[in-house]
Amino acid sequence: MPITVLVPDDHGMSVLGRLEGVRLVRFDVGEPLPPGAEEAEVLIPGFQAGSRALPLVAQLPKLRLVQLLSAGAESWIGKLPDGVMLANCRGAHGGSTAEWVVAALLSIYREMREFDQAQAERRWALHLTDTLQGKNVLVIGAGDLGNQLKRRLEPFGTNVTLVGTTAREDVRGVDELPELLGHYDAVVLMVPVTAKTTGMVDPNFLSRMRDGAVLVNAARGSIVDTDALLAELNSGRLRAALDVTDPEPLPPDHPLWTAPGLLLTPHVAGTCRGNFDRAYGVAAREIALFAAGGKPENLVGGAY
């Protein structure tokens, strides 16, 4: 008997239609479920569905797996019935997110925004800039995202240290952060949202960073205490690059918009051409494993 998979878009229908042992049912978040959906054992919520798809779970008595198309799973952790597995899309977006971090750091150190403004003003602003070469970068998060970033940064001549939940080969433990933070030019956040990581970057964390350091958040806004970061930015002691904020979306009157030393983008690190193909490629692999009687490889846990 094939397993029934609820699919939220036509792209997924096309990709997953190549799998053996599955029956696909197309649905739209916010709309009544179509006939046959009650047989679903797998639910794919969709890229932008977030918690809006959670109410569907109560309508799916045979559900055994929620397969996300994102790396972030905070909208679903702890909210599924016993016996329902949760898998993320680890491996799909690490490259594009790492690319965003590199672009952000290069933009800050080489002052690309300042030169862009000078071009708009037709002003030949020749001056010395900083460089990414030789920088010490601390990456908090030693999973797919962190390792993808390390591989992209090292060719620039940087020194990269990964930090994970626990120390292991080539990875420092999160308990070492108080001693580590003051030795790095840039600190990059690439961790999942958990009870331990929410609010991790608080006033004490920021105070331990060296003067002039850059905080880069490519994780989730709730990892950082926004008021504490604003205080450091307004003092001019730290700089930052944020792809995510708390709150999000950022209200038009929020002080982050005008904070000095901040590069801000609207949660677009993984939003680039090919993201659907990459996400559904991972989802197809995970669902194929499940359909064959195995467990998905990307089951969500608490470590990073």
N, C-alpha and C positions, 0 to 999 in steps of 0.2 A: 504493500500500500504506500503510495506517495505521501509525503508530509505536505501540509498546506502552509504556505508562507504568505503573509500579508505584506504587500509591496506598495510604497507610497507615491511612485512616479513611473512614468513610461520608460525612463532610462533603466531603472531597476528591472522592469518587466523584460526588457530586451536582453540585459546581461544575464539575469538569473534564469531566463528561459532556456539557456543552454545546459542547465544542470539536469542530471538524471535523478529521478526519485523525488521530485518536488512538483507540487501543484500551486500555481501562483494565483492570488486574488488581489486585484488592484483596488485600493481604497484611497480616500482623501481625508486627512485629519480635519475634524470639525463637522464632517458629514456622516449621516447614518451608514453603518457598515453594510456592504452589499451581501446578497445571498451567498452562502457558503463560507462566510468569514468566521462563523462560530466554530468551524473545524480547525482553525489555525493553530498550529503548534509553534510557529515562529512569527514574531512581529518585528517589522522594520519601521521605526517611528518616522523616519525622514530627517533631512538635514536640519531644518529650522523648527521642527515640531517641539522640541524640548518637553516640558511637562504637559503641554497641551494634549499629548497622546496618552497620558497616564490613565484617564478614564476608560480607555478602550480595554484595559486589562480585565476589568470586571465583566466584560462582555465576551471574554474568550476563555471558556471553561477548560479547553485542552491546551492552553498556552504552556510551553516549556522553555522557550528561549526568546529573549528580546535582544535583537542584533542592532546595535547602533551604527551610524555612519560617521560618528565623530569619535575623537579620543576621549573627550570629556563625558563623564557619566553621572555627574552629581545630581541631575534631575531625577535619576532612577534608583540610585543606591539606597537600599533600605526601604523601598516602596513597593517591592514586588512580593507576591505570595510565596510561601515556602514551596520549594520544588521548581521555581521558575529561575532559569539562569540568565545572567546579564553579561553580554560580551560587547566590548567596544571595538573601535576600528584602528587599533594600534598598528602602525606600519603604513597607513595610508597618507597621513598628513605631516609626518615628521620632517620630510624633506622641504616642503613648502614653508613650514613654520620656522625651520632653521634658516632658510633663505631670508625670511623676513628679519630675523634677528641680525644676521650679517648685514643686511641692507640698512637697518636702523643704526647699528654701530658705525658703519662706514659713513653714513650721513652725518652723524654727530661728530665723529672725529675729524672728518674732512670738510665739515661745515657746508655741506651741499645746499642746505636750505638758505644759508646766508648768501651764498653765491647766486642762488636762484633769485633772491630778492634784489641783489645788486644788478643782475641782468635786467630785471623788470624796470629798474631805475636807470638803466643804461650807464652804470657806474663800474669802472674798471677797478675792482676791489682787491688788488694783488696783496696778499699777505701770507704769512706762515700759518699752517694748520697743524693739528695733531695727526697721529697715524694709528692705525690698528696694529701695525707691526710691533712686536715686542710686548703687547699688552698681556697682563695676567687676567684671565677670565674664569670666574667661578660659576659653574652651571649646576643649579640645584634641581635635581631630577636626573636619574641615571638610567632611564628607560630608553625607548626608541627615540623620543624627541631629543633627549640630552646627547645620546650617542650620534644622532644625525648632525646635531650642531657641532659637536667636537670634530667630526670629520671635515666639516666645512670651514671651521675656524683655523685649524692648524696650518693649512697651506698659506695663510696670511702671516705666519710667523708668530702666532700667539701661543701662550702657555695656558692650557685648559685643564681645569680640575673639575671632576664630576663629584657631586654629593648625592648619596642615596639614603634611604631609610636606615640602613646599617652599612658599616664599612665592609668592603670586600676588595678583591684584587682590582687595583686601579680606580677604586671608588672610596671616597672618604665618607664617614658617617655623619648624619645630621646633627648628632650630639657634639660634633667638632666645630659647628658653625661659629660660635662665639669667638673662637681663636682664629678661625680662617678669614672672617669677613674683612678685617683690616688690612689684608695683604693683597687685595685684588682691585684692579682698575674698573672692572665691570662685573656685576652680579646678575645672572640671568635666571629667571624663574620658569621652570618647565615641569611643574608638579601637578598631580591631580588634586581636586578639592576633596579634602577629608576633614575630620574633626581636628586633626593635628596640624594640617596646613592652613586652614582658615585663620586669617589674622596672623600668620607666621611673621610677616614683615611688619613689625610694630615699632614703636619709638626706640626700643632697646636695640633691635636688629639694625635699624637705620643708623643709629648713633655709632655702631661699631664699624660701619663702612668708612673707608678712608676718604679724606677730603677730595672733592672733585670726581669721585667715582660715579659710574652710571648704573642705575638700576633698570633692568629690562624685564618687563612682565609679558610673557607669551603664554601664560597659564590661564588664570581666571582672576577677575578683579577682586574677589573676596579674599585672596591670599594676602593682599596689601591693605594696611590701615591707611585709607585715603587722606585723612586729616594729618596723620603723622608725615606722610610723604609730602603733602603740600607745605608743611612747615619747613621741611628740608629744602624743597625747591625754592620757596620764597626767600630763604636765607642765602641762597646761592651756593650752599655747601655741596649739594648733590645735584646730579642731572638724572633724567629718566627717559625711557622709551616705553610707552604703554600701548599694547594692542587691545587690552581689556581694561575695564574700569569698574569701580563700585561707587555709585550705581551704573547700570548699563541698560539701555543706551544712556549716554551722558546728557542730562538736561541742558538746554541752551544757556542757562544762567549759572552753570556750575563753574567754580573757580579753576578747575583743571584746564579749561579752555585757554586761559590766559596765564597760566603758571610759567614762570621763566625756566629755561633749561629743559623743557619737555617736548619730546616728539610724540605725537598722539595719532593713532590710526583706529578706525572703527571696527575692530575685531575681524580683520581681513587676512591675518597671517596665513590661513589655510585656504583662503578664497582666491583661487586662481584657476586658469584653464587646466582641465584634466582632473579636477578634484573629484568629480562624480565617478570617473573611470577608476581612479585609484581606490576610492571608498568602496565601490561595488565589487572591485576585484578582491579586496579583503573579505567583504561580506560573503561573496560567493564561495570562497575557500572555507570560511567558518560554517556556512550552512551545509556545504557538501560533507564536511566532517560529521555534523550533527545528523544529517540524513542517512549517513552510513553507520550510525549507531555509536559514534564517538562523541567526545566533548570538544567544543570549540577551544582554540588555543588562546583566545583573547578574553577569557573570563576575567571579570573585573575583581581586583583585590585592593588592598589598602597600601601596598608598598610602591616605591618609586625609585 
